[in-house]
Amino acid sequence: MALTGLPFLDSLLGNAEAAALLGPEANIAAMLRFEAALATAQAGLGLIEPSAAEAIETAVRGFTPDLARLTAATLRDGVPVPDLVAQLRDAVGDEHGKSIHFGATSQDVVDTALALKLVPVFELLETGLQAADAALGDLRARFGTAPLMGRTRMQAAIPITTGDRISVWQNAVQRVAEGLDAERQGMLILSLAGAAGTAEKLGKTIGPLRRALAENLGLSVPSYVPHTDRGRIADFAGFLSRLTGALGKIGQDVALMAQTGVEEIAMAGGGGSSAMPHKQNPVRAEVLVTLARYNAVQLSAIHQALIHEQERSGSAWMLEWLVLPQMIEAAATALSHAISMLKSVQRIGEPG
């Protein structure tokens, strides 16, 4: 993951596809998309001139911000939007530049950009969950009748089948997948509420404007002001922790089944040891446990970020920026490793 700062660990603990969906290029593109769509919707309601909206849309299509300037300004302002808007105004010119960002605030831009970035993220998670479910179904079909010793509290209990254990794994993955649509609906929302959440500059046009802008962006209009009500973020983080937790349970079981002397599972491509060449370490299973524990810890930080003071927060909002992208990448990484691990299984059940 990006937290390691080490390229050779990124392939183990990170997911390049998820990172790209959440990275700087995607973030800037989403913020600019918001500004262009806002201008179009406002022109349709007579809030700005159609020529201004056209000029803004044209500028956005060919606009590349000065990243060095944007970085320095973000250090000063604590958010990238003021300088991004200033640079975009320079690109549009004096005549129409003042129409950019009318009635919006930085949080509207950043929060809506997050929703836009999450559209392909949800598709990635859905595809991964479907693939994990299919791999588990295949394992159960191939090995489900093989005998296995059931274990409770780490001790031998009663005989079961491998199908009994795999069913537990699969049911957990399926229950996580069943919650995906609710998370998608909760997170893919528009934010347009202005400086203090009152949309003071937009007056009676706020309802039609929100509907038009949301339709343009493929988002929904929330029934509440989302600036400081961050329940959706906490719910989504909980979902991500549940996802990695379900896969971590599988990883923990697989690691225990792979122990020398137990040998209830055989997999291709086990990891080697620098000191003991005879070993076949269950690396992917271990990573699943690591990522589950990582997201479980990060979840507490997101719950801390529920405390947004007064009408808008800086510190709680920044805490989300630190934590949520990492949790998303951890979930994507876990799905990738789980699918590879399950497909590598050559045998499950008591050794013959």
N, C-alpha and C positions, 0 to 999 in steps of 0.2 A: 504494500500500500504506500501511498505517498508519504505516510508518517515515517517510514523507515529511512527514506532518503538514500537508499542503496539499490542501484539497478538490479543487482543479482538477487535481491530479496523481493523485488517487485513482481517477478514472475511467480513467486511462491505465495505471496501474501496480498497481491494486488490483482486488479482486473483492468486491462488496458481499455476495453470497450466501455466499461462503466466510467472509468476516469475521463475518457474523451467526452462522454455525454454530459459530464459535470464540469469540464475544464474551462479555462479562460476563454477560448474561442467560442464555445457554446454559450457561455455566460454573456459575453458581449453581444453575440448575435440575438439572444433572447431579449436583452434589454433594448436593443435597437428596434427589434420587432414590436415591442410594446409601444415605443415612442411613435413609430410610423402608423401603427394601428390606431393609437389614440388620436392622432391628427386626422386620420380618415373618418373615424366615428364622429369627431367633433365638427368636422366640415359638413357631414351629413345632417347635423342638427343646427347648423348655423352659428356655432360657437367660434369658429375661425373661418377664414376665407378658403374656398376650394383651391384656389391657386397656392395658398400656403401649404395645404395638405399635400398637393401634388409635388411641390418643391421639397417638402420633407421626405416624402416617399422616394423621390429620385435621389436625394442626397444619401439616404440610408443605404440604398442599393449599392452605391459605390464608395461607401465610407469605411475607412480603416483608421481607428483612433491611434493617436500617439501614445503607445503603451508606457514609455518612460515618463511622460507628463502625467498620464493617468495614475501611474503607481505613486508618484510623488504627491499628487493631489489627494489620493486616497489616504495616504499617511497623515495628511493634514486634516482632511474632512471626516475620516472614519467611515467613508462610504464612497464608492466609485461614481455615483450618479451625478453629483454636481459638475464634475469636470467632464464627464462623458457628454452631458447635455451642453456644456459650454463649447466643447469641441464640435459637436454637431451643429450648434448655432453658427459657429464660424464657417462651417462648410455650407450651410444653407444661405447665409448672408443676412444683412441687416433687415431687409424688407420683410422676410417671413420667419426669421430666426426667433423672434419673440413669441411666435405661436407654438413653438415646441414646448412640450411638458406642461401645457396650461392646465391648471387645476390639480395636477398630480404632485406627489411627494416622492422622495427617494425610496421610501419603503414600498410604495405602490409598484415602483419599477422592479425592485429587487425581489419582492415576494411573487409578483406575477412572472418574472423571469424564472424563478424556481419552478413554478408550476409548468411553464413551457418546457423546461429542461427535463422534467419528470415524465413527460409523455412517452418518449422512447425508453426511459428507465423502466417504466411499468411494463412495456412490451418485452424488454430484456428479462425482467423477473418472471413474467408469465411464461415465456418460452422456456426458461430454466426450470421452473417448477413442473411444467408439463414433461420435460425431458427426464427429470429426476423421478417423477411418478412412473413414467414408461419404463425406466431402467429397473425400478423396484418391482414392477409388475413382471418384467422379464425374468428377474431373479427368482421370484416366487414360482413362476411357471416351470423354471428349469430345476430348481432345487427344493421346492416347497415341501416335499414329502420326506426329505432326509431327516434322520433323527438328530436331536440336539438336546443337551442337558439344559433345562431351565435353571436359572440362577436367581436367587433373591438375596439381597444384602451381601453380594459377592460370594455366596456359598451355593453349592449344588443343591437344587430343590427337587424337582420332579422332571421326568422326560417330557419334552415337547417336540415339535417339528420346527425346521427352519422356517416354514411358512408361518408359524405362529409369531415368530420374532419379526420376520419381514413385514407381516401385516401391521404390526405396531408401528414400524418405521413408516410404512406407506400411508397409513391412516393419518399420522401426524403431518406428513407433507401435504396430503389432500386437504386437511382442515386449514392449514396455512393458506393454500391456494384459494380456498373458498372465501377468504377474507380480502382477496386482492381487489375485487371490484369496489368494495366499500372504501378501501384506502384510496383507490383511484378517484372516486367521486369526492372524497373529502379533501384531497390535495390539489386537484386540478381546478382551482378556483381563481377568479380575478380578484385583484386588490386594487381598488380605486376609491380612496376615502380622503385624500388630501392631508394637509399638515397635521391636523389634530383629530382626524377620523370623522370630521363633520362635512366634508366635501363642500366647504364654505364658498368656494369660487364658482361652483357649478349649479347651485340652486336647484330649481325644479327639473332641470335637465338631467340630474344625476341618474335617475332610474333608467330612462331611455338610453343614456350614454353607456351606462354599465352593460345593459343588454346588448347594444350594438357592438361594443368593444369585445365582450365575452364571445359573442358569436363569431366575430372576425378571427379571434385567437383560438377558437375551439375549446373554450373553457366555460365554466358555469359561474353564475352570480351567487355569492353566498348570502344567506339570510341574516348575516351579522357583520360587524366591522372587524376584519381579521387582524388589525394592527397589533393588538395586545392579547387577543383571545387566541392562544396558540395550541389549543387542544388537538387540532388536526396534526400538528407537528409531533406532539407526544404520542398520539395514536399511531402515526406512521412509524415512528421510531420503535414503538412497542411491537408493531408488525414485523419490522426488520429483525428485532431481537428474537421474536418467536420463530422466524424463518431460520436464522442461524442456529437457534437452539434446537429445532427439530433435526437439522442436519448434524449438529454437534452430538446429539444423542446417538445417531447412527455411527458417527465417527468414533465415539467412545466405545460402543459395543464392538465395532470392527477391530479396534486396537486391542481390546481384551481378548477377542476371539483369535487374534493372530499371535498371541503370546506363545513363546516356546513352551512346550509341554501341554498346551491347550490345543492349538492348531486346528481350530474349528472352521477356519476360512483360509483359502489360498488365493492369492492375487498375483497377477503379472506386474512386473515393473516396480517391485519394492525398492526403497531407498537403501543405499549402501552406507557403510561406516568407514571412517578413516583409520580406525584402529582394529576393527574386527570384520574382516572381509566376508565371513560366513553369514553375517546378519542381513535380513531383509526387513528394513524398518517400514512400518505402515504410515508413511509420511502424509499422504492425503488425509487419512483418518485423523492424524494428529492435528493437521491444519484445521480441520472441521471443528475440533474441540477448541482450539485456540480462538478461532473467529467467533464461535458462540460465546465464549467468555469475554472476548473483547467487546462485542455488542452489548452484552449484559451490563458491563461496566459503563459504557457510553450512554446507555439508557438513563442512568441517574443524572448525567449532565443535561440531557434534554429535559428532564423533569425539573432541574434547576432553572432551565431557561423558560419555564412556564411563568416565571415571576417577572413579567414586563411591567415596569412601574408607570403609573399614570397613563397618558394617552399614547406614548410611544417610548420605546426603550432603545438604548444603544448597547449596553453591556449584554443583556439577555439575548438580543438579536445576534450579536457577534458570536456568542457561544453556540448558537445554532449553526453558524457558518463553519465553525471549527469541527463540529461533531457530526451533523447529519450527512454530509457527503461521504465521510469515512464509513459511517454505518451502512450506507447504500453500497459502497464499493465492497465492504466486507461481505454483504449478503450476496452480491454478484460473484465474488470470488468463491464463496462457500458453495454456491450452486455449481460452478464450473468444476471444482474439485470433487464434489459429491458425484456428479455424473461420470467423471472419468474413473473414479474409484469403483463405482458400482459396475461399470462396464468392464473393468479389469478382473472381476471375480471369476475364478476358475472352479472353485468348489466352496460350498458351505455345508456344514454339518459335522458330526463327529468323525474324526479321522478313521478311515477303514483299516 
